[in-house]
Amino acid sequence: MSSQSIAAQVVASLHANGVDDFLLSPGARSQALAIAAEQLEKAGLARLTVRLDERSMAFTGLGIANASKKPVALIVTSGTAVANLFPAVMEAHHSGTPLILLTADRPARLRDRGANQTTNQVDVFGFAATCFDIGLETSESSATEIALKALEIAITKHCPVQINLQFDFPLSAATPNAKDLVSSAKKLVMQQQTFSELAVPVDNHTVVIAGAGGVRAKAFAEAAGLPLLAEPSSGARAGENALKNPLVALEKLGTSVRKVIVFGKPTLSRPIQKLISESSVYVENSNEYGRFNPFDNVIASADRLIAEGRADSSWLEHWKVEQPATPRSEFAEFVWNHSERLVLGASDLIRVLDAHAQPQDIEVYSNRGLSGIDGTVSTAIGVAMAKGPTVALIGDLTLLHDANGLNKSDLPELDLKLVVGNDNGGNIFTRLEVAKEIDETVFTRLFKTPQTVDIAKLADAYGWKYVLCKGLAELQQAWKLGGTVLIEYQLAD
């Protein structure tokens, strides 16, 4: 098969089975894939988005996939372009996000021979992605079967999959047209999946903990009458049982807990981790985040937990405590309370919300598979592309880690507020023991890493509206702006 034939078959097969978003970082070796994806877009069948930076492109795809709950295809050329996908691929692996990595490659005969832009791309992602290598001798039917198998794995196992495609000259052609292959493309037949259930007895020494992906914790806690300690990224911090100040309550009442019911992947606070490590633990398995058992003390787990019994109402009431607000918490709570769809960065501010946020039924996204700081701007762009108006709450270092994600080239019109809490560095590290163990000057240099970037000029360079806010009244006014807005909010150290 020609390069264009292979590309057209793979792209058409993916779209015929539910892949509607293709993202591209341009390159010469991937031109056949780019042409095939554009042919689908031109026919009104799929959306193609071009992002210059592969890392930003991959995190944009991650955001789209997380928000849409559908697999997304990423197209890159050979060489280091492939490696730049790795941070997003690792996050996708640990957060159960289905990404299809279409990596263009040189012919196998050129590997290990010093050929330009040629490396060993097969299985380059190791544990993080299953890999299929399509060689030059691949037939039309085999290329289709590989695409379907890759998609099936991505959907059923909730993971990224790499399709590595060897292309030789001529690298592209006008035919075949991918749109002409969609109607006759083979359809994927999904196997019915079974799931297990487990009844868990509850009492007045039981609490429910919800981490990322633990949205079902809310229903369980309410059915059992239990306190719900839900991280902001869980999607479960809502309802009468969710605590506004879980860490303060835990400090006062943690010793009375004997049993913990875990949903999702809790990662934010050490007190919660300590409670889990010291309790009898039951876990509802997560399709996205897998099995949770970091302390090897889980008594039982199942795909669906059912509450057996109900705690006394006094048990829940004991946990409803208050703590004073701070300027930092008032800022974070404003953003939380004024957002219907929120992306949270891995900065100090998500921990502020964990300690203070009022339970509220909002749509929350956060890269908590590996809790990395990178790619958050692009993830937020992907969420906004998939779902509409979106707010992202991030720190200044989180912004700078993905500054190139601000590039709006080829993006659709978006309604996205990037709210940057600027405390001039990594305030999150002040929570660690090291802050008290070394000289303050050394700590500042090695951990807090103050930055001198003019965020206003950065926003202007990429064409974002910009507002500097020094208080909540100014933030209230800035909130009225639509489109792509970067709001810098000055925080004290």
Buried (B, 14 or more C-beta within 10 A) or exposed (E): BBBBBBBBBBBBBBBBBEBBBBBBBBBEBBBBBBBBBBBBBEBEBBBBBBBEBBBBBBBBBBBBBBBBEBBBBBBBBBBEBBBBBBBBBBBBBBBBBBBBBBBBBBBBEBBEEEEEBBBEBBEBBEEBBBBBBBBBEBEBEBBBBBBBBBBBBBBEEBBBBBBBBBBEEEBBBEEBBBBEBBEEBEEBEEEEEEEEEBEBEBBBBBBBBBBBBBBBBBBBBBBBBBBBBBBBBBBBBBBEBBBBBBBBBBEEBBEEBEBBBBBBBBBBBEBBBEBBEBBBBBBBBBEBBBEBEEEEEBEEBBBEBEBEEEBEEEBBEBBEBEBEEEEBBBBBBBBBEBBEBBBBBBBBBBBBBBBBBEBBEBBBBBBBBBBBBBBBBBBBBBBBBBBEEBBBBBBBBBBBBBBBBBBBEEBEEBBBBBBBBBBBBBBBBBEEEEBEEEEEEEBBEEBBEEBEBEBBEBBEEBEBBBBBBEEBEBBEEBBEBEEBBBBBBBBEE
